[in-house]
């Protein structure tokens, strides 16, 4: 009995979770470059609750895994935030579904401009950038369920927003609130759902490119929109609420205000677009 108990205690200790809970003030930074590179992870990212903080982090990982790497430093007026867990991004990430994922709850400053780079291997990620100052953002995923939201308007204009996925389910809400000049989605296999809710305040060029999968786009009826869709027998296209100009081009009835220009390329799959 003692031997069995000892084995159970060792097993429990080996797979127990460790936690990192930390935060740091801005430290004089008037902008931040944030680089986040994580393998298998469950992640929630939003704005910090304390305006004086550069970041707030609650990180849980298994006892048998390497300690995550975290860095924040300020040089002059430029802040650099880096977070990684040193897990390999497998060439066959679908084989890692059964791995125990780290759990990350991260808040970033909403008071200074942030240039954001995020890369994931296998993930369930919920990212809400609402109310922050996002100057540009780049997301790269392997096998992932990825939800991106701008629940509140971006405080500044975003030069570029890019999402590149492998085998993923991507859902984007309130994308007009991103205030982005240029947006690009590049998907391999999976689904992409985009809702341009919010308020469009600047002209925006959007390119959506997929290999095999579905694209669903919802656009408010008061946005001045032009859509170019793929003309291929391998892709089914359904457009509701816009009138056709021929050649796979569709226009909204609204002709005033900032222009939303969407270009879609799909090798094989379905494209569904609706106005609401």
N, C-alpha and C positions, 0 to 999 in steps of 0.2 A: 504493500500500500504506500509506504514511504517513497519507493522508487517511482511509482506512477505519479504521485503528487509532485515530486521533484521535476519530472518530465513535463507535466502540465504547467508548472510555474515557469520553467524555462521557455516553453512554447509561448505562453502569455507574454513574457517579458520581451521575447524576440519580435513580436508583432504589435507591441504596444505603441501608441501614438506619442510623439513628442510635439511640443508646441513652441512656436516662436511668436511672441507678441511684442511688437516694438513700433515706435514712431519717431520722427525727427522733425524739427522745425525747418522752415525754409532756409534759414541761415544766411539771409541776404540775397538769395537767388531771385532774379527777376524773370527767369525762364528755366525750363527743365527739359532735358532729353531723357526719356524713359525707355529702357530696353529690357524686355521681359522674355525669357527663353525657357520654356518649361516642357517637360516630356509628358508623362501621364498625370493629368491634373483635373480637379474640379475647381473652377475659379469663378469668383464674383468680384467685379471691379466697379467702383463708383467713385463719386467725389468724396473727399474727406469731410467730416463734420466740423472740424476745427480749422478756421481759415489761416491760422498761423502754421499749420503743419504742411510739410512737403509730402509726407505719406503716412499712412497708418496700415500696419500689416498684422494679420493673424494667420499664421502658417502652421498647418498640422501635417506631419509626415510619419512614416513608419519607422520604428526603432532600428530596423535593419537597413535603412536607406542612408545615403550620404546626407550630411547636413547641407541645406540649401545655401547658396551664396547670395549675399545681400550687400549692396554698396550704395551709399549716398554721399556725395562730396560736392563741394562748391568751389569753383575756381573763378575768382573775380565775381561776376554776377551770374555766371552760368552754373546751374545745378545738373548733376548727372545721377540718375537712379538706375541701378541694375539689379535684376533678380533672376536667378537660374537655379535649377535643381540637378544639373549635370546628368540628367537621364538622356540616353541616346534617343535620337529621332530615327526609329527603325526604318529600313527600306521597305519593310512589310508591316506597317503600323497596325493593320487589322489583326495581327497575331498578338497584339498587346492588350486586347479588350479585357482579358481576364486579370490584368495586373491591378493591384491596389493603387489608386490614384492619391496623390497629395491633395490636400484641401487648402485653398488659398482664398482669403478674404482681404482684398486690397483696396485702399482708398488713396487717391492722388489729389493733389492740390487743385482747387478751382479758382485760385487767385492769380496764377501766372501762366503764360503760354506753355503748352506741353507739346513736344514732338514725340509721338508715341510709336514704338515698334514692339509688336507682340508675335511670338512664334510658339506654336503648340505641337505636340506629337499626337497623343490620344487625349481628348478633352471633352468635358462638358463645361462650357464657358458662357457666362452671362455678363455682358459688359454694357454698362449704362454711362455714357459720357455726357449726359444732360447737365447743363449749367457749368460745364468746365470751359477752359480756354484751349481748344485743340487746334494747333497750327497746322498739323498734318498727322496722318495715322496710317500705319501699315500693319495688316494682320495676315499671318500665314499659318495654316492648319494642316494636319495630316488627316486622321480620322476623328471627326469632331462634330458635336452638336453645339453650334455657335449662335448665340442670340446677341445682337447688337442693337442698342436703343439710344436715341437722343431724346429723352423724356422732357428735357427743357432745351431751349435754343443754345447752341454754342455761343459763347460770349464774343468770339472773334471769328474772322473769316478763316476757313480752312483751305489751304492751297490744294491738297490732294488727299483723298481717302482711297485706300486700296485693300481689297480682301482677296486672298489667294487660297484656295482650298484643294484638298486631295479628294478624300471620300467623306463628304460632309453634308450635314443638314444645316443650312444657314437661314436665319430669320432676322430681318432688319426692320425696325419700327421708327417712325417719325424721322425719316431720313432728310426731309427738307430742313429740319432744325440743325443739321450739321453745318449749314452755311458753306458748303464745299463748292469750289470752282470745278473740280474734276473728281470723278468717282469711277473706280474700276473694280469689277468683280470677275475673277478668273477661276472657274470651277472645273474640276475633273469629272467626278462622278457623284451624283447626289441631287439635292434640291436647293433652290434659292428662292426665298420669299422676301419681297421688298415692298414696304409701304412708305410712300412719300408723304406721310402725314406731317403736320407741323406747318411752318410758314417759310416759303421759298423767298429769299430776299436778294439773291444774286443769281445771275446766269450760271447754269450748271450743265456740264457735259458728262454723260454717264455711258460707260461701255460695259456690257455684260457678255461674257464669253464662257460657254460651257462645252464640255465634251459629250457626256451622256447623262441626261437628267432632265429635270423640270425647272422652269422659270415662271414664277407667279409675281406679277407686279400690279400694285394698286396705287392709283394716282387721284388726288382730289380734283374735282371738276373745275375748280377755279385756277388751276395752274396752266400757264401757257406752254403746251407740250407738243413736241414732235418726236415720233417714234419710228425707227427703221428696224424692220423685222427680217429674219432670214427667209430666203426663198429657196426651199429645198424640200424634196419629197420625203426626206428623212426626218423632217421637223414639222410637227403640227402647230399651227398658229391660230389662236383665238383672241380677237380683240373686240371689246365691248365699250361703247361710250365715246368712241373716236371715229372720225370719218376718214375713209381711204382716199389717198391721193394717187394710188397706183404704185406699182413697183415695190410693194412691201412697206410703203411709207404711210403713216397715219398722223392726223392732226386733231388737236382739241378744238372745241368751239371757242374757247377763250383765247384771245389773241393779244391781250394786254399783260403787262407785268413782266418780271424776269422769265427767261426762257429755260425750260427743261428739255434738253436734247438727249434722247436715249437711243443707243445703237446696240442691237442684240445680235450675237453670233452663236449659233447652236449647231453642233455637229449632228446630234441625234437626240430627239426627245420632244418635249412639249413646251410651248410658250403661251401663257395665258396673261392677258393684260385687260384691266378693267378700270373704268372711271367711277368715282363715287362722290 
